[in-house]
Amino acid sequence: MHSEMDAVSAFILFFGGAVLLLAVYFVPYFVASSKEHPQTQAIFVCNLLLGWTFLGWAVALIWACINTEAHEQK
C-alpha cells in the first residue's frame, strides 16, 4: 500500500508541475490577451514556436507588454 501512495503522489506532483510549467510558459500570451493586444495571435505563435528558448520567451513577453494605446493615438 505504501508504494501505491508513492506512485499516486508522484503522479500528482508530476501533473501539477507540468500544469505550472505550461502556465508560466504561456505568460506572454496571457498578458497580451488580458491587455487585448491587437497582435495577440502573433504573440501566441511566437511564444509557442520560440518560447522554449529564453530569448523567444522574453521577446514575446516584451512584445505583449508594449503599450499599444500610445501608438494608436499618434
C-alpha positions in Angstrom: 0.0 0.0 0.0 2.9 2.3 0.7 4.2 2.0 -2.8 0.7 2.8 -4.3 0.6 6.0 -2.3 4.1 6.9 -3.6 3.0 6.3 -7.2 -0.1 8.4 -6.7 1.9 11.2 -5.0 4.5 11.1 -7.8 1.8 11.3 -10.5 0.1 14.3 -8.8 3.4 16.0 -8.3 4.3 15.4 -11.9 0.9 16.5 -13.3 0.8 19.6 -11.1 4.4 20.6 -12.1 3.6 20.2 -15.8 0.5 22.4 -15.4 2.5 25.0 -13.6 5.3 25.0 -16.2 2.7 25.3 -19.0 1.1 28.3 -17.3 4.5 30.0 -16.9 5.4 29.2 -20.5 2.3 31.0 -21.8 2.5 34.1 -19.6 3.3 36.3 -22.6 0.1 35.1 -24.3 -2.0 35.6 -21.1 -0.6 39.2 -20.8 -1.3 40.0 -24.4 -4.8 38.6 -24.1 -5.7 40.4 -20.9 -4.5 43.7 -22.4 -6.5 43.0 -25.6 -3.3 43.5 -27.6 -4.0 43.8 -31.3 -1.3 41.2 -32.2 -2.3 38.6 -29.6 -2.4 35.8 -32.1 1.1 36.6 -33.4 2.4 36.8 -29.9 0.9 33.3 -29.2 2.6 31.9 -32.3 5.9 33.4 -31.4 5.6 32.1 -27.8 4.5 28.7 -29.0 7.3 28.2 -31.5 10.2 30.2 -29.9 9.2 30.3 -26.2 11.3 27.2 -25.4 14.4 29.5 -25.9 14.6 32.0 -23.2 15.2 34.8 -25.8 12.0 33.9 -27.7 10.0 33.9 -24.5 11.4 37.2 -23.4 10.7 38.8 -26.8 7.1 37.6 -26.7 6.7 38.9 -23.1 8.2 42.3 -24.0 6.0 42.4 -27.2 2.9 41.6 -25.1 3.7 44.4 -22.6 4.1 47.2 -25.2 1.5 49.9 -24.7 -0.5 49.8 -27.9 -2.8 52.7 -26.9 0.1 55.2 -27.1 1.0 54.1 -30.6 -2.6 54.3 -31.8 -3.0 57.9 -30.6 -0.2 59.2 -32.8 
